[in-house]
């Protein structure tokens, strides 16, 4: 079964875990997507969203621009580490 994830918050969760001092790996994690899931063919497409707002689970984002740029950095590091 192919999965289309139209609300993929993996980048924000990776950033949050990193900030909390408990970084997660993109190779394998408990989030929406990781390399292991994509290699198994379970994920067909994911829309990596960037929504800077306060959530119910976390305190308000102090600076949405900084938060978005930090998540872009997370994405760039993933692409550098796993170019294929």
CNS distance restraints for C-alpha pairs under 8 A (distance, minus, plus):
assign (resid   1 and name CA) (resid  42 and name CA) 6.35 0.50 0.50
assign (resid   2 and name CA) (resid  41 and name CA) 6.90 0.50 0.50
assign (resid   2 and name CA) (resid  42 and name CA) 5.28 0.50 0.50
assign (resid   2 and name CA) (resid  43 and name CA) 5.78 0.50 0.50
assign (resid   2 and name CA) (resid  44 and name CA) 5.41 0.50 0.50
assign (resid   3 and name CA) (resid  42 and name CA) 5.78 0.50 0.50
assign (resid   3 and name CA) (resid  43 and name CA) 4.70 0.50 0.50
assign (resid   3 and name CA) (resid  44 and name CA) 5.29 0.50 0.50
assign (resid   3 and name CA) (resid  45 and name CA) 6.83 0.50 0.50
assign (resid   4 and name CA) (resid  43 and name CA) 6.42 0.50 0.50
assign (resid   4 and name CA) (resid  44 and name CA) 5.66 0.50 0.50
assign (resid   4 and name CA) (resid  45 and name CA) 4.91 0.50 0.50
assign (resid   4 and name CA) (resid  46 and name CA) 5.93 0.50 0.50
assign (resid   5 and name CA) (resid  32 and name CA) 7.92 0.50 0.50
assign (resid   5 and name CA) (resid  43 and name CA) 7.61 0.50 0.50
assign (resid   5 and name CA) (resid  45 and name CA) 6.25 0.50 0.50
assign (resid   5 and name CA) (resid  46 and name CA) 4.65 0.50 0.50
assign (resid   5 and name CA) (resid  47 and name CA) 6.34 0.50 0.50
assign (resid   6 and name CA) (resid  45 and name CA) 7.97 0.50 0.50
assign (resid   6 and name CA) (resid  46 and name CA) 5.84 0.50 0.50
assign (resid   6 and name CA) (resid  47 and name CA) 5.02 0.50 0.50
assign (resid   6 and name CA) (resid  48 and name CA) 7.80 0.50 0.50
assign (resid   7 and name CA) (resid  46 and name CA) 7.52 0.50 0.50
assign (resid   7 and name CA) (resid  47 and name CA) 6.17 0.50 0.50
assign (resid   7 and name CA) (resid  48 and name CA) 7.02 0.50 0.50
assign (resid   7 and name CA) (resid  49 and name CA) 6.58 0.50 0.50
assign (resid   8 and name CA) (resid  32 and name CA) 6.29 0.50 0.50
assign (resid   8 and name CA) (resid  33 and name CA) 7.70 0.50 0.50
assign (resid   8 and name CA) (resid  46 and name CA) 6.14 0.50 0.50
assign (resid   8 and name CA) (resid  47 and name CA) 5.73 0.50 0.50
assign (resid   8 and name CA) (resid  48 and name CA) 5.14 0.50 0.50
assign (resid   8 and name CA) (resid  49 and name CA) 6.22 0.50 0.50
assign (resid   9 and name CA) (resid  13 and name CA) 6.25 0.50 0.50
assign (resid   9 and name CA) (resid  32 and name CA) 7.20 0.50 0.50
assign (resid   9 and name CA) (resid  48 and name CA) 6.37 0.50 0.50
assign (resid   9 and name CA) (resid  49 and name CA) 6.29 0.50 0.50
assign (resid   9 and name CA) (resid  50 and name CA) 7.72 0.50 0.50
assign (resid  10 and name CA) (resid  14 and name CA) 6.00 0.50 0.50
assign (resid  10 and name CA) (resid  31 and name CA) 6.05 0.50 0.50
assign (resid  10 and name CA) (resid  32 and name CA) 5.98 0.50 0.50
assign (resid  10 and name CA) (resid  33 and name CA) 6.53 0.50 0.50
assign (resid  10 and name CA) (resid  48 and name CA) 7.26 0.50 0.50
assign (resid  11 and name CA) (resid  15 and name CA) 6.11 0.50 0.50
assign (resid  11 and name CA) (resid  48 and name CA) 7.09 0.50 0.50
assign (resid  11 and name CA) (resid  71 and name CA) 5.91 0.50 0.50
assign (resid  11 and name CA) (resid  74 and name CA) 6.74 0.50 0.50
assign (resid  11 and name CA) (resid  75 and name CA) 6.86 0.50 0.50
assign (resid  12 and name CA) (resid  16 and name CA) 6.02 0.50 0.50
assign (resid  12 and name CA) (resid  50 and name CA) 7.53 0.50 0.50
assign (resid  12 and name CA) (resid  71 and name CA) 6.34 0.50 0.50
assign (resid  13 and name CA) (resid  17 and name CA) 6.07 0.50 0.50
assign (resid  13 and name CA) (resid  31 and name CA) 7.58 0.50 0.50
assign (resid  14 and name CA) (resid  18 and name CA) 6.15 0.50 0.50
assign (resid  14 and name CA) (resid  23 and name CA) 6.77 0.50 0.50
assign (resid  14 and name CA) (resid  24 and name CA) 6.08 0.50 0.50
assign (resid  14 and name CA) (resid  25 and name CA) 7.87 0.50 0.50
assign (resid  14 and name CA) (resid  26 and name CA) 7.98 0.50 0.50
assign (resid  14 and name CA) (resid  74 and name CA) 7.49 0.50 0.50
assign (resid  15 and name CA) (resid  19 and name CA) 6.16 0.50 0.50
assign (resid  15 and name CA) (resid  23 and name CA) 7.93 0.50 0.50
assign (resid  15 and name CA) (resid  70 and name CA) 7.25 0.50 0.50
assign (resid  15 and name CA) (resid  71 and name CA) 6.19 0.50 0.50
assign (resid  15 and name CA) (resid  74 and name CA) 6.70 0.50 0.50
assign (resid  16 and name CA) (resid  20 and name CA) 6.12 0.50 0.50
assign (resid  17 and name CA) (resid  21 and name CA) 6.34 0.50 0.50
assign (resid  17 and name CA) (resid  22 and name CA) 5.10 0.50 0.50
assign (resid  17 and name CA) (resid  23 and name CA) 4.82 0.50 0.50
assign (resid  17 and name CA) (resid  24 and name CA) 6.40 0.50 0.50
assign (resid  18 and name CA) (resid  22 and name CA) 5.61 0.50 0.50
assign (resid  18 and name CA) (resid  23 and name CA) 4.18 0.50 0.50
assign (resid  18 and name CA) (resid  24 and name CA) 7.11 0.50 0.50
assign (resid  19 and name CA) (resid  23 and name CA) 7.66 0.50 0.50
assign (resid  24 and name CA) (resid  29 and name CA) 6.36 0.50 0.50
assign (resid  25 and name CA) (resid  29 and name CA) 5.96 0.50 0.50
assign (resid  26 and name CA) (resid  33 and name CA) 7.84 0.50 0.50
assign (resid  26 and name CA) (resid  34 and name CA) 5.05 0.50 0.50
assign (resid  26 and name CA) (resid  35 and name CA) 6.38 0.50 0.50
assign (resid  26 and name CA) (resid  78 and name CA) 7.12 0.50 0.50
assign (resid  27 and name CA) (resid  34 and name CA) 5.44 0.50 0.50
assign (resid  27 and name CA) (resid  35 and name CA) 4.76 0.50 0.50
assign (resid  27 and name CA) (resid  36 and name CA) 6.18 0.50 0.50
assign (resid  28 and name CA) (resid  34 and name CA) 5.33 0.50 0.50
assign (resid  28 and name CA) (resid  35 and name CA) 6.28 0.50 0.50
assign (resid  28 and name CA) (resid  36 and name CA) 5.79 0.50 0.50
assign (resid  28 and name CA) (resid  37 and name CA) 7.90 0.50 0.50
assign (resid  29 and name CA) (resid  33 and name CA) 7.72 0.50 0.50
assign (resid  29 and name CA) (resid  34 and name CA) 6.22 0.50 0.50
assign (resid  33 and name CA) (resid  37 and name CA) 6.25 0.50 0.50
assign (resid  33 and name CA) (resid  38 and name CA) 7.06 0.50 0.50
assign (resid  33 and name CA) (resid  43 and name CA) 7.50 0.50 0.50
assign (resid  34 and name CA) (resid  38 and name CA) 6.41 0.50 0.50
assign (resid  35 and name CA) (resid  39 and name CA) 5.99 0.50 0.50
assign (resid  36 and name CA) (resid  40 and name CA) 6.34 0.50 0.50
assign (resid  37 and name CA) (resid  41 and name CA) 6.63 0.50 0.50
assign (resid  37 and name CA) (resid  42 and name CA) 5.83 0.50 0.50
assign (resid  37 and name CA) (resid  43 and name CA) 6.52 0.50 0.50
assign (resid  38 and name CA) (resid  42 and name CA) 5.88 0.50 0.50
assign (resid  38 and name CA) (resid  43 and name CA) 5.11 0.50 0.50
assign (resid  38 and name CA) (resid  44 and name CA) 7.52 0.50 0.50
assign (resid  50 and name CA) (resid  68 and name CA) 6.54 0.50 0.50
assign (resid  50 and name CA) (resid  71 and name CA) 7.94 0.50 0.50
assign (resid  51 and name CA) (resid  68 and name CA) 7.97 0.50 0.50
assign (resid  52 and name CA) (resid  61 and name CA) 6.71 0.50 0.50
assign (resid  52 and name CA) (resid  64 and name CA) 5.09 0.50 0.50
assign (resid  52 and name CA) (resid  65 and name CA) 7.90 0.50 0.50
assign (resid  52 and name CA) (resid  67 and name CA) 7.10 0.50 0.50
assign (resid  52 and name CA) (resid  68 and name CA) 7.00 0.50 0.50
assign (resid  53 and name CA) (resid  60 and name CA) 6.61 0.50 0.50
assign (resid  53 and name CA) (resid  61 and name CA) 6.06 0.50 0.50
assign (resid  53 and name CA) (resid  64 and name CA) 7.21 0.50 0.50
assign (resid  54 and name CA) (resid  58 and name CA) 6.66 0.50 0.50
assign (resid  54 and name CA) (resid  59 and name CA) 6.14 0.50 0.50
assign (resid  54 and name CA) (resid  60 and name CA) 4.03 0.50 0.50
assign (resid  54 and name CA) (resid  61 and name CA) 5.56 0.50 0.50
assign (resid  55 and name CA) (resid  59 and name CA) 6.99 0.50 0.50
assign (resid  55 and name CA) (resid  60 and name CA) 6.87 0.50 0.50
assign (resid  61 and name CA) (resid  67 and name CA) 7.29 0.50 0.50
assign (resid  63 and name CA) (resid  67 and name CA) 6.27 0.50 0.50
assign (resid  64 and name CA) (resid  68 and name CA) 6.09 0.50 0.50
assign (resid  65 and name CA) (resid  69 and name CA) 6.16 0.50 0.50
assign (resid  66 and name CA) (resid  70 and name CA) 6.08 0.50 0.50
assign (resid  67 and name CA) (resid  71 and name CA) 6.34 0.50 0.50
assign (resid  68 and name CA) (resid  72 and name CA) 6.26 0.50 0.50
assign (resid  69 and name CA) (resid  73 and name CA) 6.26 0.50 0.50
assign (resid  70 and name CA) (resid  74 and name CA) 6.37 0.50 0.50
assign (resid  71 and name CA) (resid  75 and name CA) 6.26 0.50 0.50
assign (resid  72 and name CA) (resid  76 and name CA) 6.18 0.50 0.50
assign (resid  73 and name CA) (resid  77 and name CA) 6.17 0.50 0.50
assign (resid  74 and name CA) (resid  78 and name CA) 6.31 0.50 0.50
assign (resid  75 and name CA) (resid  79 and name CA) 6.27 0.50 0.50
assign (resid  76 and name CA) (resid  80 and name CA) 6.15 0.50 0.50
assign (resid  77 and name CA) (resid  81 and name CA) 6.09 0.50 0.50
assign (resid  78 and name CA) (resid  82 and name CA) 5.93 0.50 0.50
assign (resid  78 and name CA) (resid  83 and name CA) 7.95 0.50 0.50
assign (resid  79 and name CA) (resid  83 and name CA) 5.14 0.50 0.50
